[in-house]
Amino acid sequence: MKYICQCCGGEKEDWPAIAYSAPYPYFHLTEEELKNSELTSDLCIIRYSDETCYFVRTVLVQEVNESCQDLDYGIWVSLSEKSFNEYVENYDNKEFEGECFGWLASYFHNYDFNENIPTDVFINNKIGRPFVYPHESCDHPFVKDFYNGISKEEAEKRINKVLNK
């Protein structure tokens, strides 16, 4: 979709969001674990033999330096059972707003994820999926890039990598 950007006055075409169809752990389940798990476009429950994990689909907006556009991600975060249940109970309640803690459960190209990334999840059902913000105190290149922004060239490289798998 082409449009005239109010920021720079130039003709623009929206970048597609980079979306993940499931949380990272879902892609590594055994056949038995898959049978015992649930996945929708917004929710995921993984039942392992010794624990159950809960995930919700969220939005992360990456600032792109020297650009009028941001790069949107459709990512997953894991929540506590309590936070997950509160979200599910209020899923159709357009007045529901909330905030909870989560762990990043989608891994991005060009980053090593040897540690978990803590996040804050902000829910406002009037606007759609929750927004997620990594904890700025987490010393990880992904978090630094989130708060400092990435170049337009890097954003386009990420989009092209996803579109040309």
Secondary structure, DSSP 8 states (H G I E B T S, - for coil): -EEE-TTT--EEE----EE-SS-GGGGG--HHHHHT-EE-SSEEEEE-SS-EEEEEEEEEEE-BTTSS--EEEEEEEEE-HHHHHHHHHTTT-TT-EEEEEEEE----TT---SS--EEEEEEETTTSS-EEEE-TTS--HHHHHHHH-B-HHHHHHHHHHHHT-
